[in-house]
Structure formats: C-alpha cells, structure tokens
Amino acid sequence: MSALGGIGGRLYRGEVSVEFVGRQRLWYTISGVILAVSVIALAVFGLNFSVDFKGGSVFQFPAGTAPISQVRTVVSGAGGGSDAIVQQVANAQKHTSSWTVQTHQLTPAQRNGVETAIARTFHLTPDQISVQYVGASWGSQISRKALQALIAFLVVIVIYLSIAFEWKMAASALIALAHDIVITVGVYALLGFQVSPASVIGLLTILGYSLYDTVVVFDKVRENTAGLLGSARATYSQAANQALNQTLVRSINTSVIALLPVAAILFIGAGLLGAGELKDLALVLFVGMLSGTYSSICIATPVLADLKEREPQYKALAKRVSQRAASGRAAKREAARTGARNGTAAGVVPGDALEDGGPDEGSGPADAAGDEVADAAAAGEPVPAGRTSSRGATPGGQRPGPRQQPRRTSAARRRPSGKKKRR
C-alpha cells in the first residue's frame, strides 16, 4: 500500500502521467465493441424477467433424486406450460435443496392440477409444497415504478450537474451512465440471469456509485482548468488528463474496497449459501461497479474534453500552446547548436565525452602543451611562442596574444646590437 501511495503522490505532482484523454479513440473503440455485444445479446436473447415483473405462479418443494427434466415434464404435463423455469436452490446451512418452478399465469384449476401432480409424483404432502401467485397487474406496476424511478434519477442528476458544474459536464456524465446501463443489461441478457426487483435496486445503486466517482473527477478538472484561458501552459485536454491522474489512485482504492464485499456476496453468499435474491443484487452491483469505474476514467472525462475542445476559445488556446511548444523546441535546438559551436571554437572537450569514457585531463596534446608552459614559467624563462595551457590561456589566466619581447634596459638600448659590454 505504501508503494501505491508513492505512485499516487508522483501522479498528483505530475512526475509521472498516464495518458487517458489522448487515447480516447482506443477507449471509444473498446466501449463500442462491448456495447455492440450487449445490444446484440439483448436483441437476440432478451431479458429473463422474474415472476414479479411478468406475473405467474411459483411452486417450491423439496428436491429429491429426480432430475430437472423430470420436474419440467411433470409441470408441463399438468398444465404448467412448456415455458416453465425450473431451478434448484441449495441451502448450505441446512444441507438441503429445493426446486423452484416459475410458470406463466395459471387459473386456479391449473394451479391445483400442477400442485397435485407434483405431490403425487415426488411423494410429497401438500404442506411441503409452497405456492405463490403474482398477478399481471402487480408485475406491470413494479415495472412502471422502476422505469419512473430511473427517469426521475436521471433528470435530477442533469439538473444538479448543470447547476453545480455546467451542461457539458452533465452531458458527459449522462453518456457515461448510459454506457454503464447498457453494458449491465447486456451482461444480464448474455448470461440469462433473472431480472428481479433486487436487480433494479442494484442498478440504481451502481448508477449513483458511478456518478459519485465521475463528479469527484469533474471537480478536479474544474479546479485544474480555472484560469486556463489566460495562459498558454496547457490545453484543456492536458489539464483534464492531469486531473484524472491526480484522482486515479483514489478511484482505484474506492473501487477495490467497494468490490470486495460485493464479490463476497456474489461468490460466497450466492454460490455456497444459495441465496437467490442476494445473487441478483450482487451480480448487478459487481458488473455495474466495474463498468462505472471504467467509464468514470476512460469515457466521461475524454468526452468532456472533446466537447470543450470544440469551443472557439479552447481552440485558440490549443493553437497558442502548440506555438509556444514549437518555439521552445526551436530555442532549445538553437541553444544546442550555439553551445556546440562555442565549445569547438574554444577547444573545450564536451562534458558528455568525459561522462562516456572519453579522453581525460592530461591525456591529450593540449594538456602536454599546458604542462610545458607551466614548467617554463616556473623556471623564469619566456613562454614559448604558440604555447598555451589546456584551456587556451597562459598560466596567468590571460588569453594568448602577440609574442612579447624581453624588456631592455637603457644601457642595452644605447649599446649597438651584436656588441658585448666590455669588462
């Protein structure tokens, strides 16, 4: 966890950065493929609504050694219909299991016939068979209430985001929410899980969770883009990507902590304990939370950046940032060329050569000449012509100039050249 915290600190300070907004085409392609599979599964298989939505009868009785095919044959032969859904539910605590049979709407006579056939075939008493009846009006009312709750939720969210942020952020959040809804519904259609009232509750829960994560990211985006138009330091997409990196570790931590108990309910509670309602709730939560985390990072913010970059002021900002970056690169290249020319003219060995194992001090001709100059100066002799130190200067630190003659005294100036002083 300390390593993850260190990575989070480096992401927040901008020392490292993951490009999310700049790769929006990749995220759009991945989401497009998943959405296409979800829509096809929904169109081909449809949703498996529970009896609470479509109405019908539910028969529950202890499971013996009979196979599922025999149970389905008995129910359909007694008037339950060939479309009956037969499931075996295990109870790990009591080490028992039971059959649950869902049929379409049956008349009282048909229900009595199915109950009698089950009791006679599997040697059960009427007290061991539980019969529940849900009318069509109740199922349609549940469906209508669920749809109304979803629409009201979306309307309230749009109003809140438009007031707290802006309408483009609200539109981006809605696109991310629609993305999560379609993927979750597509998984239910593809796997054939039942859609129960618990599933609807879970769907509304994951929409709120996904929106919460998106709002946190948008708040950081708004903070990073405040006053952005007055400078040319970054484009809107770059500032939004920085906000994503600054909240990335927080989003991952929140998602992992939320998914752990949901996974426990889904794989332990439903798998081992055979809790059907818990399975319906946990499945939609697990799929929706994964999709919500992905959409908050890879869909909502890139869509927002695309919408904002279309505005004229942000187009002009992107142009200024591009020009500033091009000018900076040109200035660096010119400085590098100037430094290279100056270094060659002065006879200075580049520092990279020393770092890369190049010639060291005292190993070249220039250093040998410098040693000769130092020896001559120490002996009090004139500096040989054309000899300088390794830095191109005399031992006194001055640049080499025209050769200087030894200073002559007045007597030497009066004496003709070539004659020696008599003793």
C-alpha positions in Angstrom: 0.0 0.0 0.0 2.9 2.3 0.7 4.2 1.7 -2.9 0.7 2.6 -4.2 0.7 5.7 -2.1 4.1 6.7 -3.5 2.8 6.2 -7.0 -0.3 8.3 -6.1 2.0 11.1 -4.9 4.1 11.1 -8.1 0.9 11.1 -10.2 -0.5 14.0 -8.2 2.7 16.1 -8.5 2.9 15.3 -12.3 6.2 13.5 -12.0 4.6 10.6 -13.9 1.5 10.7 -16.1 -0.8 8.1 -17.8 -2.3 9.4 -21.0 -6.1 8.8 -20.8 -7.6 11.7 -22.7 -5.2 11.5 -25.5 -6.2 7.9 -26.1 -9.9 8.5 -26.3 -10.2 6.7 -29.6 -8.9 3.5 -28.0 -11.4 3.8 -25.2 -14.2 4.6 -27.6 -13.3 1.5 -29.7 -13.3 -0.8 -26.7 -16.6 0.6 -25.4 -18.1 0.4 -28.8 -17.3 -3.3 -29.1 -18.7 -4.1 -25.7 -21.9 -2.0 -26.3 -22.4 -3.8 -29.7 -22.2 -7.2 -28.0 -24.6 -6.0 -25.3 -27.2 -4.7 -27.7 -27.0 -7.9 -29.9 -27.4 -10.1 -26.8 -30.4 -8.0 -25.7 -32.0 -8.2 -29.1 -31.4 -12.0 -29.6 -31.9 -13.4 -26.1 -33.9 -10.7 -24.4 -34.2 -10.3 -20.6 -35.3 -13.1 -18.3 -37.8 -11.2 -16.1 -38.8 -12.8 -12.8 -42.4 -13.5 -11.9 -42.5 -10.2 -10.0 -42.5 -8.4 -13.3 -44.4 -10.6 -15.7 -46.7 -12.3 -13.2 -47.3 -16.0 -12.8 -47.2 -18.8 -10.3 -44.2 -20.1 -8.3 -44.1 -23.7 -6.9 -41.4 -24.5 -4.4 -40.9 -28.0 -2.9 -38.0 -30.2 -1.6 -35.7 -31.7 -4.1 -35.2 -35.4 -4.1 -33.2 -37.5 -6.5 -35.3 -36.7 -9.5 -33.6 -34.9 -12.4 -34.6 -31.5 -13.7 -36.0 -32.9 -16.9 -38.5 -35.0 -14.9 -39.6 -31.9 -12.9 -40.2 -29.9 -16.1 -42.1 -32.9 -17.7 -44.4 -33.2 -14.7 -45.2 -29.5 -14.5 -45.8 -29.1 -18.2 -47.9 -32.3 -18.4 -50.2 -31.0 -15.6 -50.9 -27.7 -17.4 -48.0 -25.6 -16.3 -46.8 -25.0 -19.9 -43.6 -25.8 -21.7 -42.1 -22.4 -20.8 -41.8 -23.1 -17.1 -38.5 -22.1 -15.5 -37.1 -24.8 -13.2 -34.2 -24.0 -10.8 -32.6 -25.9 -8.0 -31.8 -23.8 -4.9 -29.3 -25.1 -2.3 -29.3 -24.3 1.4 -25.8 -24.9 2.7 -26.8 -24.3 6.3 -29.5 -27.0 6.3 -27.6 -29.1 3.8 -30.8 -29.4 1.7 -32.0 -28.2 -1.6 -35.4 -27.4 -3.2 -36.9 -27.0 -6.6 -38.4 -23.6 -7.7 -40.7 -23.7 -10.7 -42.0 -20.5 -12.3 -44.9 -20.7 -14.7 -47.0 -18.2 -16.6 -50.3 -17.1 -15.2 -52.4 -20.1 -14.3 -56.1 -20.4 -13.5 -57.0 -21.8 -10.0 -57.8 -25.1 -11.6 -54.5 -25.3 -13.4 -52.6 -24.4 -10.2 -54.4 -27.1 -8.3 -53.6 -29.6 -11.0 -49.9 -28.8 -11.0 -49.7 -29.0 -7.2 -51.5 -32.4 -7.2 -49.2 -33.8 -9.9 -46.0 -32.7 -8.0 -47.3 -34.2 -4.7 -48.2 -37.5 -6.4 -45.0 -37.9 -8.5 -42.5 -36.9 -5.8 -44.4 -38.4 -2.8 -44.9 -35.1 -1.0 -47.7 -33.8 1.2 -49.5 -30.5 0.4 -47.8 -28.9 3.3 -44.4 -29.4 1.7 -45.3 -27.5 -1.4 -45.3 -23.7 -1.3 -47.4 -22.0 -4.0 -47.2 -18.2 -4.7 -49.3 -16.3 -7.2 -48.4 -12.9 -8.6 -50.9 -11.2 -10.8 -50.1 -9.4 -14.1 -51.2 -6.0 -12.6 -48.7 -6.3 -9.8 -45.9 -7.1 -12.3 -46.8 -4.2 -14.6 -46.9 -1.9 -11.6 -43.5 -2.9 -10.5 -42.1 -2.4 -14.0 -43.7 1.0 -14.3 -42.4 2.2 -10.9 -38.8 1.0 -11.7 -38.9 3.0 -15.0 -40.2 6.1 -13.3 -37.5 5.9 -10.6 -34.8 5.6 -13.3 -36.1 8.6 -15.3 -36.5 10.7 -12.1 -33.0 9.8 -11.1 -31.5 10.9 -14.5 -33.5 14.2 -14.5 -32.3 15.1 -11.0 -28.7 14.3 -12.0 -28.9 16.5 -15.1 -30.3 19.4 -13.1 -27.7 19.1 -10.3 -24.7 18.8 -12.6 -25.8 21.7 -14.8 -26.1 23.9 -11.7 -23.0 22.7 -9.9 -20.8 22.5 -12.9 -22.0 23.1 -16.5 -24.2 21.4 -19.0 -21.3 19.8 -20.9 -20.2 18.0 -17.8 -23.8 16.9 -17.2 -24.0 15.6 -20.8 -20.7 13.7 -20.3 -21.9 12.1 -17.1 -25.2 11.0 -18.8 -23.2 9.4 -21.6 -21.2 7.5 -19.0 -24.3 6.5 -17.1 -26.0 5.2 -20.4 -22.8 3.3 -21.1 -23.0 1.6 -17.7 -26.7 0.8 -18.0 -26.4 -0.8 -21.5 -23.4 -2.9 -20.5 -25.0 -4.2 -17.3 -28.3 -5.0 -19.1 -26.3 -6.7 -21.9 -24.5 -8.9 -19.4 -27.8 -10.0 -17.9 -29.2 -10.8 -21.3 -26.0 -12.7 -22.3 -25.8 -14.8 -19.2 -29.5 -15.3 -18.8 -29.8 -14.2 -15.2 -33.2 -13.2 -13.9 -34.1 -9.6 -13.6 -35.8 -9.2 -10.3 -36.7 -6.1 -8.2 -33.4 -6.7 -6.4 -31.7 -6.2 -9.8 -33.4 -2.9 -10.3 -32.4 -1.7 -6.8 -28.8 -2.7 -7.6 -28.9 -0.9 -10.9 -30.0 2.4 -9.3 -27.2 1.8 -6.7 -24.4 1.4 -9.2 -25.7 4.5 -11.2 -25.2 6.5 -8.0 -21.8 5.0 -7.4 -20.6 5.7 -11.0 -21.9 9.2 -10.8 -20.2 9.8 -7.5 -16.8 8.8 -9.0 -17.4 11.0 -12.1 -18.3 14.0 -10.0 -15.1 13.7 -8.0 -13.0 13.7 -11.2 -15.0 16.6 -12.7 -14.4 18.7 -9.6 -10.7 18.2 -10.0 -11.0 19.0 -13.7 -12.7 22.3 -12.9 -10.0 23.1 -10.4 -7.2 22.5 -12.9 -8.9 24.4 -15.7 -9.7 27.5 -13.7 -7.9 30.4 -15.4 -6.5 28.2 -18.1 -7.6 30.6 -20.9 -5.4 33.4 -19.5 -2.2 31.4 -20.1 -0.7 29.1 -22.7 0.7 26.5 -20.3 -1.6 23.6 -21.3 -4.7 22.8 -23.3 -8.0 21.7 -21.8 -7.3 18.1 -22.6 -3.9 18.2 -20.9 -5.4 19.8 -17.8 -8.2 17.3 -17.7 -5.7 14.4 -18.1 -3.7 15.8 -15.2 -6.9 15.8 -13.1 -7.5 12.2 -14.0 -4.0 11.2 -12.9 -4.4 13.1 -9.6 -7.6 11.2 -8.8 -6.6 7.8 -10.3 -5.3 6.1 -7.2 -8.3 7.3 -5.2 -10.7 5.9 -7.8 -8.9 2.6 -7.8 -8.8 2.3 -4.0 -12.5 3.2 -3.8 -13.5 0.6 -6.4 -11.4 -2.2 -4.8 -12.8 -1.5 -1.3 -16.4 -1.5 -2.7 -15.9 -4.6 -4.8 -14.6 -6.8 -2.1 -17.8 -7.2 -0.1 -19.9 -7.4 -3.3 -17.6 -10.2 -4.6 -18.0 -12.0 -1.2 -21.8 -11.8 -1.5 -21.8 -12.9 -5.2 -19.3 -15.8 -4.9 -19.7 -16.9 -1.3 -23.2 -15.9 -0.3 -24.9 -16.8 -3.6 -22.7 -19.7 -4.6 -22.4 -21.5 -1.3 -25.5 -20.4 0.6 -27.8 -20.5 -2.4 -29.3 -17.1 -1.7 -31.2 -16.2 -4.9 -32.1 -12.6 -4.1 -28.6 -11.8 -2.9 -27.2 -13.2 -6.2 -29.4 -10.9 -8.2 -28.3 -7.9 -6.2 -24.6 -8.8 -6.1 -24.3 -9.5 -9.8 -25.7 -6.1 -10.9 -23.5 -4.4 -8.3 -20.4 -6.2 -9.4 -20.8 -5.7 -13.1 -22.0 -2.1 -12.6 -19.2 -1.0 -10.3 -16.6 -2.4 -12.7 -18.2 -0.6 -15.6 -18.7 2.6 -13.6 -15.1 2.8 -12.6 -14.0 2.3 -16.2 -16.5 4.9 -17.6 -15.5 7.5 -15.0 -11.9 7.3 -16.1 -12.0 6.4 -19.8 -15.3 7.7 -21.0 -16.7 10.7 -19.0 -13.6 12.9 -19.0 -12.5 12.2 -22.6 -16.0 13.0 -23.8 -15.9 16.2 -21.7 -12.5 17.2 -23.2 -13.9 16.5 -26.7 -16.9 18.8 -26.1 -14.8 21.6 -24.6 -12.1 21.5 -27.3 -14.8 22.3 -29.8 -15.3 25.8 -28.2 -13.6 28.7 -30.1 -11.7 29.9 -27.0 -10.2 26.5 -26.3 -9.3 26.0 -30.0 -7.4 29.3 -29.8 -5.8 28.1 -26.5 -4.6 24.9 -28.2 -3.1 26.9 -31.0 -1.2 29.1 -28.6 0.1 26.1 -26.6 1.2 24.5 -29.9 3.0 27.6 -31.0 4.7 28.0 -27.6 5.8 24.4 -27.6 7.2 24.8 -31.2 9.1 28.0 -30.2 10.5 26.3 -27.1 11.8 23.3 -29.2 13.3 25.7 -31.7 15.0 27.7 -29.0 16.5 24.5 -27.5 17.8 23.4 -30.8 19.4 26.8 -31.5 20.9 26.8 -28.0 22.3 23.3 -28.6 23.9 24.4 -31.9 25.3 27.6 -30.4 26.8 25.7 -27.5 28.3 23.1 -29.8 30.0 25.9 -32.0 31.3 27.7 -28.9 32.7 24.6 -27.4 34.5 23.6 -30.6 36.0 27.1 -31.1 37.3 27.3 -27.6 38.8 23.8 -27.8 36.8 22.6 -24.8 36.2 18.9 -24.6 32.4 18.3 -24.3 31.3 17.1 -20.9 29.5 14.1 -22.4 32.8 12.8 -23.8 34.1 12.7 -20.3 31.0 11.0 -19.0 31.0 8.5 -21.8 34.6 7.4 -21.1 36.3 9.9 -23.4 39.8 11.5 -23.0 40.6 12.6 -19.5 42.6 15.6 -18.4 46.4 15.3 -19.0 46.0 12.7 -21.8 45.9 14.9 -24.9 48.3 17.2 -26.8 46.7 20.3 -25.4 47.4 19.1 -21.8 51.0 18.3 -22.7 51.4 21.8 -24.0 50.0 23.2 -20.9 52.5 21.3 -18.8 55.3 22.8 -20.9 54.0 26.3 -20.3 53.9 25.7 -16.6 57.4 24.4 -16.5 58.8 27.4 -18.4 57.1 29.8 -16.2 58.4 28.1 -13.1 62.0 28.3 -14.4 61.7 32.0 -15.1 62.0 31.5 -18.9 59.9 33.2 -21.5 56.8 31.3 -22.5 57.4 29.5 -25.8 55.6 31.0 -28.8 52.2 29.5 -29.5 52.1 27.5 -26.2 49.1 27.9 -24.0 47.5 25.9 -21.3 44.9 23.2 -21.8 42.2 25.8 -21.6 43.7 28.0 -24.3 45.2 30.5 -21.8 48.6 31.3 -20.2 49.4 30.3 -16.7 48.4 33.8 -15.6 44.9 33.2 -16.8 45.1 35.6 -19.8 44.4 34.7 -23.3 47.4 34.3 -25.6 48.3 37.5 -27.6 51.2 38.7 -29.8 54.6 37.5 -28.7 56.2 39.9 -26.2 60.0 40.7 -26.3 62.0 40.8 -23.1 62.2 44.3 -21.7 65.5 46.0 -22.4 67.3 48.4 -20.1 68.5 51.9 -21.1 72.1 50.7 -21.4 71.1 47.9 -23.6 69.1 50.2 -25.8 72.2 52.5 -26.2 74.6 49.6 -27.0 74.7 48.6 -30.7 73.3 45.3 -31.3 75.8 42.5 -31.7 78.4 44.1 -29.3 79.1 42.9 -25.9 79.8 45.1 -22.9 83.5 45.4 -22.1 84.5 44.3 -18.7 
